[in-house]
Amino acid sequence: WLDQYCKGKGLDIACGDFLHGDMEQAAGVDGHERQIGTDHFNEGDELTFAEPGKIDFIVTNYLDAFPNPLKALNEWYRALKFGGGVLGIVCRDAEYDDKGKHLFLGPLTNTKRQSVFTAITLGQYMRRAGFVEVTTVKTGTGSLRAVGYKKADPGNLCPKCGQDRSHL
């Protein structure tokens, strides 16, 4: 499902040992230096290496691992181009025991989980950070998949309809 969104220059936050799919233009961001797919050793909520408005997409499986998910979302919003997208997956609460240990093995094993999201709260966090056209979908495994976009450039809006000028 990521291939339809991951076009252009992107970041894979908490990439681990691999980048998602066939994302040749994606740079891996991870706080653990021993990860094979890492281009930037960084936790992902302070993208000091990224200039504002230069990234087309950001993808992560670990929004729930950030102690302050809103801080991470705000930072990702800053780094994205107008119209750029953030794509995230968060695990369902039932996948963890009462100590926060992941009960199942797989690519979404998140031992640093800090937050629990519902589709509603995940959407609210994304909208609060400024993302628009936010959609959250519960997957077949019960995890949540979310997509949101940075608002269009206000200087490129049609004066009649308020939408992007591309239709003119």
Disulfide bonds with the S-S distance in Angstrom:
none
